[in-house]
Amino acid sequence: MPREYLKKATKTAQTGEAEVSRTVATMLADIEENGEPAARRHAAQLDGYEGPVVLSADAIAEACARVPQGLRDDIAFAHDNVRRFAEAQKQSVRDVQTEVVPGLIAGQRTIPCNAAGCYIPGGRYSHVASAIMTVTTAKVAGVSHIAACSPPRPGTGLPPAIIFAAHLCGADTILAMGGVQGIAAMTFGLFGLPRADILAGPGNQYVAEAKRILFGRVGIDMVAGPTDSLILADASADPHIVATDLVSQAEHGYNSPVWLVTDDRALAQEVARRVPDLIAALPDLNRTSAEAAWRDYAEIILCDDREDMAACSDTYAPEHLTVQAADLDWWLERLTCYGSLFLGEETTVSYGDKATGTNHVLPTSGAAKYTGGLSVHKYMKVVTWQRATRAGSKSVALATARISRTEGMEGHARSADVRLAKYFPGEVFDLAAQT
């Protein structure tokens, strides 16, 4: 049977994009032209903050001292998990070399970026976990200078827990500046920072658009939209847990899509019945975000069987994908498009968001069709090198000269010709284009 939408979204992640793009482009142009005064002006207008931008060592120490020991321990636990997973990732790509033909050796090196800018959201919530995810992976990669920036709060600046997390994880500089102005400061090298080679970290639609516009001048982890989550559930799933997990992700923001894909109508109906009460029980800010996200962006999709469920999920390519269904190994092998996968009731997106070690900076808006999330590899360049003996270059020079002339690139051909003439005097070669 065709898929049936028991609930259909009325909006998409692209709603309102044009106005955001215009606003961000104007701000970036202003800050690039006018520098630090423009960045400070936007910070004062948007965040109501006019305090120090670069945190001093004393300010960092004072803020860290205000973090309760229990929270310090939790942050350290999460940091250790992320660090160990990043170290394992780093070991999966190594320097190699191979003799392509006798006498010609080619290889690859992994080289970390020199400067990274890590964005830590701080609008609706204090995203301590984002400091852990972005800074730790950059540190493990071996980045020389790591800047972390986050939106300050009027009169108080950055939350101490964010400062503690960024400092513990290895940030070299911490900026009390968020939004487009924070992204611009790291990109353009304001406030004494080196110009960032790469920007990483989640953010609202303005931060995401700033990264998109600047991409090319600076590397980025990905172009990210609002966070999204999909749950695949069959008749064996617990409807209360499914509903709770959907609501837990809807609280991210008013435009955060959540989707339930199932082959069991009874489960779908029971989850739909439970969600409004679970949203109503949230604190005010969380409730407002979740209500809007559920109303405008959420979907419940009824499929014929598990193969159709998997195909539906791959079409959506969700940022977060949860499976609460029988035969988890089948799903692990079958599913191909997701940012991060959570198999079984015993794990949940919230675990990955905070403390399991896998990164929570992930592709959104269907980008999981072609990319994965933030990892230690995003901060590293895989570059190649080669060297050859004169004898080893002979066959390559012959092929290069003939291919180049076939293409019409005579200059390329002659760079091969001169080597053949120097290294093998007296020999005659057929270097003409092959037609």
C-alpha positions as CSV (number, residue, x, y, z in Angstrom):
1,M,0.0,0.0,0.0
2,P,1.2,3.6,-0.4
3,R,2.6,5.4,2.6
4,E,-0.1,7.0,4.7
5,Y,0.6,10.3,6.6
6,L,-1.3,10.2,9.9
7,K,0.3,13.6,10.5
8,K,1.8,15.9,7.8
9,A,4.1,18.8,8.2
10,T,2.9,22.3,7.1
11,K,6.3,23.8,7.0
12,T,9.8,22.8,6.0
13,A,13.4,23.6,7.1
14,Q,13.6,26.0,4.2
15,T,10.8,28.2,5.4
16,G,12.0,31.9,5.7
17,E,15.5,31.2,4.3
18,A,15.6,34.2,1.9
19,E,15.2,36.9,4.6
20,V,17.8,35.2,6.8
21,S,20.3,35.1,3.9
22,R,19.9,38.9,3.2
23,T,20.3,39.8,6.9
24,V,23.4,37.6,7.3
25,A,25.1,38.8,4.1
26,T,24.7,42.5,5.2
27,M,26.1,41.8,8.7
28,L,29.1,39.9,7.3
29,A,29.9,42.7,4.9
30,D,29.7,45.3,7.6
31,I,32.0,43.3,10.0
32,E,34.5,42.6,7.3
33,E,34.8,46.2,6.3
34,N,34.6,47.8,9.8
35,G,36.2,45.1,11.9
36,E,36.0,44.8,15.7
37,P,33.9,48.0,16.3
38,A,31.2,46.5,14.0
39,A,31.3,43.1,15.7
40,R,31.0,44.8,19.1
41,R,28.1,46.9,17.8
42,H,26.2,43.9,16.6
43,A,26.9,42.1,19.9
44,A,25.5,45.0,21.8
45,Q,22.4,45.2,19.6
46,L,21.6,41.5,19.5
47,D,22.9,40.1,22.8
48,G,22.8,43.2,25.0
49,Y,26.4,42.6,25.9
50,E,29.2,45.2,26.0
51,G,31.7,43.5,28.3
52,P,35.1,42.0,27.4
53,V,35.1,39.8,24.3
54,V,38.2,37.8,24.9
55,L,38.2,36.0,28.3
56,S,41.3,36.5,30.3
57,A,43.0,33.7,32.2
58,D,41.7,35.1,35.4
59,A,38.2,35.3,34.1
60,I,38.3,31.7,33.0
61,A,39.7,30.6,36.3
62,E,37.0,32.5,38.2
63,A,34.3,31.1,36.1
64,C,35.6,27.5,36.4
65,A,35.7,27.9,40.2
66,R,31.9,28.6,40.2
67,V,31.0,25.3,38.5
68,P,29.7,22.8,41.1
69,Q,31.9,19.7,41.5
70,G,29.2,17.4,40.4
71,L,28.7,19.2,37.1
72,R,32.5,19.3,36.7
73,D,32.6,15.5,37.1
74,D,29.8,15.0,34.5
75,I,31.5,17.3,32.0
76,A,34.8,15.5,32.5
77,F,33.0,12.1,32.0
78,A,31.5,13.3,28.7
79,H,34.8,14.9,27.6
80,D,36.7,11.7,28.3
81,N,34.2,9.6,26.2
82,V,34.3,12.1,23.3
83,R,38.1,12.2,23.5
84,R,38.6,8.4,23.4
85,F,36.2,8.0,20.5
86,A,37.9,10.8,18.6
87,E,41.3,9.1,19.3
88,A,39.9,5.9,17.8
89,Q,38.7,7.8,14.8
90,K,42.1,9.4,14.3
91,Q,43.7,6.0,14.2
92,S,41.5,4.9,11.4
93,V,43.3,7.2,8.9
94,R,47.0,7.0,8.8
95,D,50.0,8.1,6.7
96,V,50.7,5.6,3.9
97,Q,53.0,5.2,0.9
98,T,53.1,2.8,-1.9
99,E,55.3,2.1,-4.9
100,V,52.9,2.8,-7.8
101,V,55.3,1.6,-10.4
102,P,59.0,0.6,-9.8
103,G,60.8,3.7,-8.8
104,L,57.8,5.9,-8.3
105,I,56.5,6.2,-4.7
106,A,53.3,8.0,-3.8
107,G,51.9,8.6,-0.3
108,Q,49.4,10.4,1.8
109,R,49.9,12.5,5.0
110,T,47.2,13.6,7.5
111,I,47.9,17.1,8.6
112,P,45.7,19.0,11.1
113,C,44.5,22.5,10.3
114,N,46.4,25.3,12.0
115,A,43.4,27.2,13.4
116,A,39.8,26.2,14.1
117,G,36.8,28.2,15.2
118,C,34.4,26.3,17.4
119,Y,30.9,27.7,17.8
120,I,29.0,26.9,21.0
121,P,25.2,27.8,20.9
122,G,23.9,29.7,23.8
123,G,20.5,31.2,22.9
124,R,17.6,29.2,24.3
125,Y,19.9,26.8,26.2
126,S,23.5,26.7,27.4
127,H,24.9,24.0,25.1
128,V,27.7,22.7,27.3
129,A,27.8,19.5,25.3
130,S,28.6,21.5,22.1
131,A,31.8,22.8,23.7
132,I,32.8,19.3,24.5
133,M,32.0,18.0,21.0
134,T,33.7,20.7,18.9
135,V,36.7,21.6,21.0
136,T,37.7,18.0,22.0
137,T,37.7,16.7,18.5
138,A,39.8,19.7,17.3
139,K,42.3,19.1,20.1
140,V,42.6,15.4,19.4
141,A,43.2,16.2,15.7
142,G,46.2,18.3,16.7
143,V,44.9,21.8,15.7
144,S,47.4,24.4,16.7
145,H,45.0,27.1,17.8
146,I,41.4,26.5,18.9
147,A,39.1,29.4,19.4
148,A,35.7,28.9,21.0
149,C,32.9,31.5,20.9
150,S,29.5,31.5,22.4
151,P,26.7,34.1,22.8
152,P,27.0,36.1,26.1
153,R,24.0,36.9,28.3
154,P,23.2,40.6,29.1
155,G,25.2,41.7,32.1
156,T,26.6,38.3,33.0
157,G,28.5,37.1,29.9
158,L,29.0,33.4,29.3
159,P,27.6,30.7,31.6
160,P,30.5,29.3,33.8
161,A,29.7,25.7,32.7
162,I,30.4,26.6,29.0
163,I,33.7,28.3,30.0
164,F,34.7,25.3,32.1
165,A,33.9,22.9,29.3
166,A,35.7,24.8,26.6
167,H,38.7,25.3,28.8
168,L,38.9,21.7,30.0
169,C,38.6,20.4,26.4
170,G,41.5,22.5,25.2
171,A,40.3,25.9,23.8
172,D,43.2,28.3,23.4
173,T,40.9,31.4,23.3
174,I,37.4,31.8,24.5
175,L,35.2,34.6,23.1
176,A,32.1,36.0,24.7
177,M,30.5,36.7,21.3
178,G,27.9,34.7,19.4
179,G,25.8,34.7,16.3
180,V,27.0,36.1,13.0
181,Q,29.4,38.4,14.7
182,G,31.1,35.5,16.5
183,I,31.4,33.5,13.2
184,A,32.8,36.6,11.5
185,A,35.3,37.3,14.3
186,M,36.8,33.8,14.0
187,T,36.8,33.9,10.2
188,F,38.3,37.3,9.8
189,G,40.8,37.0,12.6
190,L,39.4,39.7,14.9
191,F,40.3,40.2,18.6
192,G,43.8,38.9,18.1
193,L,42.7,35.5,16.7
194,P,44.4,33.8,13.8
195,R,42.1,33.5,10.8
196,A,40.2,30.3,11.2
197,D,41.0,27.5,8.6
198,I,37.8,25.7,9.5
199,L,34.6,26.6,11.4
200,A,32.7,23.9,13.3
201,G,29.7,23.6,15.5
202,P,25.9,23.9,15.5
203,G,23.9,27.1,15.7
204,N,20.7,28.8,14.7
205,Q,19.7,29.6,11.1
206,Y,21.8,32.9,11.2
207,V,24.9,31.0,12.2
208,A,24.3,28.3,9.7
209,E,23.8,30.9,6.9
210,A,27.0,32.7,7.9
211,K,28.9,29.5,7.6
212,R,27.3,28.8,4.2
213,I,28.2,32.2,2.8
214,L,31.8,32.1,4.1
215,F,32.4,28.5,2.9
216,G,35.3,28.6,0.4
217,R,37.1,31.3,2.2
218,V,37.1,29.1,5.2
219,G,36.3,25.5,5.7
220,I,33.2,24.4,7.5
221,D,32.1,21.2,9.1
222,M,28.8,21.2,7.1
223,V,25.9,23.5,6.1
224,A,23.4,22.7,8.9
225,G,19.8,23.6,9.2
226,P,17.4,23.0,12.2
227,T,18.1,19.7,14.1
228,D,15.9,16.8,13.0
229,S,15.1,13.3,14.3
230,L,13.4,10.3,13.0
231,I,12.2,7.2,14.9
232,L,11.6,3.8,13.2
233,A,9.3,1.8,15.5
234,D,7.3,-1.4,15.1
235,A,4.7,-3.1,17.2
236,S,7.3,-4.1,19.8
237,A,8.2,-0.5,20.7
238,D,7.0,1.2,23.9
239,P,4.7,4.0,22.8
240,H,5.5,6.1,25.9
241,I,9.3,5.9,25.2
242,V,8.8,6.7,21.5
243,A,6.6,9.7,22.3
244,T,9.1,10.9,25.0
245,D,12.0,10.7,22.6
246,L,10.1,12.6,19.9
247,V,9.3,15.4,22.4
248,S,12.9,15.4,23.7
249,Q,14.1,16.4,20.2
250,A,11.2,18.8,19.4
251,E,12.3,21.0,22.3
252,H,15.4,22.0,20.4
253,G,13.4,24.7,18.6
254,Y,10.2,25.8,16.9
255,N,11.5,24.6,13.5
256,S,13.0,21.2,14.6
257,P,11.3,18.4,12.7
258,V,10.6,15.1,14.3
259,W,9.2,12.1,12.4
260,L,7.8,8.8,13.4
261,V,7.9,6.0,10.7
262,T,6.1,2.8,11.6
263,D,4.2,-0.2,10.2
264,D,1.9,-0.4,13.2
265,R,-1.2,1.8,13.1
266,A,-2.0,1.2,16.8
267,L,1.4,2.3,17.9
268,A,1.2,5.5,15.7
269,Q,-2.1,6.4,17.1
270,E,-1.0,5.8,20.7
271,V,2.1,7.9,20.2
272,A,0.1,10.7,18.7
273,R,-2.2,10.6,21.7
274,R,0.6,10.8,24.2
275,V,2.7,13.6,22.7
276,P,0.5,16.6,23.5
277,D,0.5,15.8,27.2
278,L,4.2,15.2,27.3
279,I,4.8,18.6,25.7
280,A,2.4,20.3,28.1
281,A,4.4,19.0,31.0
282,L,7.6,20.7,29.9
283,P,8.9,24.0,31.4
284,D,7.6,27.1,29.6
285,L,10.5,27.7,27.1
286,N,10.8,24.1,26.2
287,R,7.1,23.7,25.8
288,T,6.8,26.6,23.5
289,S,9.5,25.3,21.2
290,A,8.1,21.7,21.2
291,E,4.5,22.8,20.6
292,A,5.5,24.7,17.5
293,A,7.8,22.0,16.2
294,W,5.2,19.3,16.7
295,R,2.4,21.4,15.2
296,D,4.2,22.7,12.1
297,Y,7.0,20.2,11.3
298,A,6.3,16.8,12.8
299,E,5.1,13.9,10.8
300,I,3.7,10.4,11.5
301,I,4.1,8.0,8.5
302,L,2.5,4.6,8.2
303,C,4.4,2.1,6.0
304,D,3.5,-1.3,4.7
305,D,6.5,-3.2,6.2
306,R,10.0,-2.8,7.5
307,E,11.6,-2.5,4.1
308,D,9.3,0.4,3.2
309,M,10.1,1.9,6.6
310,A,13.8,1.7,5.9
311,A,13.4,3.2,2.4
312,C,11.3,6.0,3.8
313,S,14.0,6.8,6.4
314,D,16.7,6.8,3.7
315,T,14.7,9.3,1.7
316,Y,14.5,11.7,4.7
317,A,18.2,11.1,5.6
318,P,17.6,12.3,9.2
319,E,20.3,13.8,11.4
320,H,19.4,11.5,14.2
321,L,17.9,8.1,13.5
322,T,16.5,5.8,16.2
323,V,15.4,2.2,15.7
324,Q,13.0,0.8,18.3
325,A,12.1,-2.4,16.5
326,A,12.9,-6.1,16.3
327,D,16.1,-7.5,14.7
328,L,18.4,-4.5,15.2
329,D,21.2,-6.1,13.2
330,W,18.9,-6.1,10.1
331,W,18.4,-2.4,10.5
332,L,22.1,-1.7,11.0
333,E,22.9,-3.4,7.7
334,R,20.0,-2.0,5.8
335,L,19.9,1.7,6.7
336,T,22.3,3.9,4.7
337,C,21.4,7.6,5.2
338,Y,21.7,9.1,8.6
339,G,23.9,11.3,10.7
340,S,24.0,9.1,13.8
341,L,22.2,5.9,14.5
342,F,20.7,4.8,17.8
343,L,19.8,1.1,17.9
344,G,17.3,-0.1,20.5
345,E,15.4,1.3,23.4
346,E,18.5,1.2,25.6
347,T,20.1,4.1,23.8
348,T,18.6,7.4,22.8
349,V,19.5,10.6,20.9
350,S,19.9,12.4,24.2
351,Y,22.7,10.1,25.1
352,G,24.5,10.9,21.9
353,D,23.8,14.6,22.3
354,K,25.5,14.7,25.7
355,A,27.8,12.0,26.7
356,T,28.3,8.7,24.8
357,G,31.4,9.9,22.8
358,T,30.0,10.0,19.3
359,N,29.7,13.6,18.0
360,H,26.4,15.5,18.1
361,V,27.3,17.9,15.4
362,L,25.6,16.1,12.5
363,P,24.2,16.7,9.0
364,T,20.6,18.0,8.8
365,S,18.0,18.7,6.2
366,G,18.8,15.6,4.2
367,A,22.6,16.2,4.0
368,A,23.2,12.7,5.5
369,K,22.7,11.4,2.0
370,Y,26.2,12.6,1.2
371,T,28.1,13.4,4.4
372,G,28.6,12.4,8.0
373,G,28.9,14.4,11.1
374,L,31.7,16.3,12.8
375,S,34.7,14.1,13.6
376,V,38.4,14.4,14.2
377,H,38.8,14.0,10.4
378,K,37.0,17.3,9.7
379,Y,39.9,19.1,11.3
380,M,42.5,17.2,9.3
381,K,43.6,17.4,5.7
382,V,44.5,14.2,3.9
383,V,47.2,15.3,1.5
384,T,49.3,13.4,-1.0
385,W,53.0,13.4,-2.0
386,Q,55.3,11.6,-4.5
387,R,58.9,11.1,-5.4
388,A,60.6,9.1,-8.1
389,T,63.9,7.9,-9.4
390,R,64.8,8.9,-12.9
391,A,64.2,5.4,-14.1
392,G,60.9,5.3,-12.3
393,S,59.7,8.5,-13.9
394,K,60.2,7.2,-17.5
395,S,56.9,5.4,-18.0
396,V,55.0,8.1,-16.3
397,A,56.6,10.8,-18.5
398,L,55.8,9.0,-21.6
399,A,52.1,8.6,-20.7
400,T,52.0,12.2,-19.4
401,A,53.4,13.6,-22.7
402,R,51.0,11.7,-24.9
403,I,47.9,12.2,-22.8
404,S,48.7,16.0,-22.5
405,R,49.0,16.3,-26.3
406,T,45.8,14.4,-26.8
407,E,44.1,16.9,-24.6
408,G,45.8,19.8,-26.4
409,M,47.9,20.8,-23.3
410,E,51.3,21.3,-24.9
411,G,52.9,22.9,-21.9
412,H,52.1,19.9,-19.8
413,A,53.6,17.6,-22.4
414,R,56.8,19.6,-22.6
415,S,57.4,19.3,-18.8
416,A,57.5,15.6,-19.4
417,D,59.6,15.9,-22.7
418,V,62.4,17.8,-21.0
419,R,62.9,15.1,-18.3
420,L,63.0,12.4,-20.9
421,A,65.6,14.3,-22.8
422,K,67.7,14.9,-19.7
423,Y,67.5,11.5,-18.1
424,F,67.6,9.4,-21.2
425,P,69.8,11.2,-23.8
426,G,70.1,9.5,-27.1
427,E,66.8,7.6,-26.7
428,V,64.0,8.3,-29.2
429,F,60.4,8.3,-27.9
430,D,57.0,8.5,-29.5
431,L,55.5,11.5,-27.8
432,A,52.8,12.4,-30.2
433,A,49.1,12.7,-29.4
434,Q,47.3,9.4,-29.6
435,T,44.3,9.7,-32.0
